[in-house]
Amino acid sequence: MLGGMILTGIGVGLTLPTLMATGASSLPAHSVAIGCDQHAAPDRLAILIAILGTPGSPTAALGAYEAASWVIAGISLLAA
């Protein structure tokens, strides 16, 4: 478990600053902090919705979460 947590920490540590810098590169200097905060949340939400979809019933929601778990597992395996 420790190995997975270390790899996750390294991946997040390398990815988030790059994404924030890319998203904030076109902002004026006085708006960078606010822009980074507002830029990250919609991206994470968009990725979650893209994976989960819009289930219409509890059974469909369970299937969507199962599919999202497999996607996350695959991404983690690919990252490892």
N, C-alpha and C positions, 0 to 999 in steps of 0.2 A: 504494500500500500504506500509505503514511503516513496518508492521509486516513481509511482504514478503521480503522487503529489508534487514531487520535485519537478518532474517533466511538465506538469500543468503550470506550476509557478514560473518556470522558465518560458514556456510558450506565451502565457499571459503577459509576463514582463517584457517580452520582445515585441508582442503584437500591439498592445494597447498604446504605447507611446508613438508607434509608427502611424496607427490609425488617427490618433489625436492630432499629430503634426500635419498629416495630410488634410484632415478636415479643417484645421485652423489656419492653414497657410494663406488663405485668401481673405482672412479677417483683418481689420485694422488692429493695431497693437492694444488699444484700450478695450477691445471686446473679446480677446482670446480666451480668457477664463470662462466667461459666460457662454461663448460659442462652443467650447469643448464640452461643457456639461450638456448643452442642448443638442449637440451633435450625436453623442454616444447613445443616449436613451432611445431615440427613434430607430437607430440602426439595430440595436438589440431586439427591439420589439418587432421590427420588420422581419428579422431572421426567424424569430420564434413563430410568428404568424405564418411565414412561408413553410416552415417545417410542420406545424400543427394543422394548418388549414382552418376551416370553419366548420367544426362538427355540429350536426343538428340534433343529436341525441346523446344521452349518456354513454351508450354503447359505442357510438362513433367517436366520442371524446376519448374513451379508453383506448380505442384503436389508434387514434391520432397520437396520444401520448406514448404508446408502445412504439409506433413508427419513429417518433422523435427520439426516443431512447436509443433505438438502433442507429439512427443517424449520428447521434452524439457519440455512441460507441465506435462507429466507423471512423469518424473524424479523429477521435482520440487515438485509435489504432494507427491511422495514417500519420498522425503527428508523432507518435512514438517511433 
